C-alpha cells in the first residue's frame, strides 16, 4: 500500500511539473514575441534544468515521450532565440 501511495504522489508531481513546463514554455514564446531574447534565453535555461530533473525521476513511457516532445520544442526555441542550429554533442 505504501509503495502505491508513493508512486501515486510521484506521478501527480510529474504531471504538475509538466503543467509548470507548459506555462514556462508559453512565457518563453511570449518573451521571443516581445523581442526580449536575453530573458527568453535565461528562462529557456531554467526550463531545461527542470526538464532534466523530471527526466531523472521519470519511469513511465508516457512521461518519457512527453519529455522528448519538450526537448524537441526547447531545441526549436533555442534555435529561434539564438539563430543557430544545435548539433548533437555540441
Long-range contacts (C-beta under 8 A, 24 or more apart in sequence): 10-57, 10-59, 11-60, 14-54, 14-57, 14-58, 14-63, 17-50, 17-53, 17-54, 18-54, 18-66, 20-50, 21-47, 21-50, 21-51, 21-54, 21-70, 24-50, 25-70, 25-73, 25-74, 25-77, 28-77, 29-77, 32-77, 32-80, 32-81, 37-81, 37-82, 40-77, 40-81, 41-78, 41-81, 41-82, 44-74, 44-77, 44-78, 44-81, 47-74, 48-74
